């Protein structure tokens, strides 16, 4: 005998099925740092890094651009080094230029990762603990201020993201040509996805980075923290030397637009590179002395093996060291302000290789 269910049960079932069908295609709200972005909206807030003995803590300003359809979670981080301005300024523009109404997935922005360094205008190192934020990942909850900033970014941003771009430029003392780092030490699928993201970002000089740690507990670098967790990662460099030039900012905006299109988060955008200058052997050249540094080449210049890259003198002008290129290759950056300390970089050179499949001989 057929028993007819009461009408109310039928209606409830219909509504339930309709909601289930909708939710499979609907974007969810995103909440972090006490702030919620509903689907199709922008929301901003600050992560608090609590004080501990020895420092006053800090804040990390962020934005959530939450799309109307599900998709990737792309994290964009600026200001890991506090005197690198084009990344910070590019995110100020992109914050309102990316329309959540036409976005699939979510863009998470960290506007200034290293606020102590930004406000105190330091290069390389945090002003309270003397640490390089991009060498302390994944960070420590009970560490110094840089360690704790890294821990918050790892937990709140990188853990939530599917794709992470750490946006840099030459630091306040570094004169640089644009390039990106492609890490090839992570899982093969991550390596391939990260390569495609680099081509989509569009900087045509790409360093094949074969020396990043593989352990998630000692990822050291911000982007490598994503990669060691199975997510696509990229470190890009555009601008430097304390400048806020339009070309360097626009290059980052264009790069992000390319990645949004590549990840199908937005329909429109520039196409990926079909070719790049792949850079294999590479070396940060350092000095053994403290004094004044004089760069002898410009970034973007092609140099012969043995070419003079920089001179270091003492404070009375006596030559202490001539630093020469170990490769015939490309100058990616030089230190272009006079102060130099023993052990610090004076420049970075890399050698062109024939393709992206280059790996160092064991
Ligand atoms: Zn940097």
Boltz pocket constraint, residues with backbone or C-beta under 6 A from the ligand:
constraints:
  - pocket:
      binder: B
      contacts: [[A, 80], [A, 81], [A, 84], [A, 168], [A, 169], [A, 170], [A, 171]]
      max_distance: 6.0
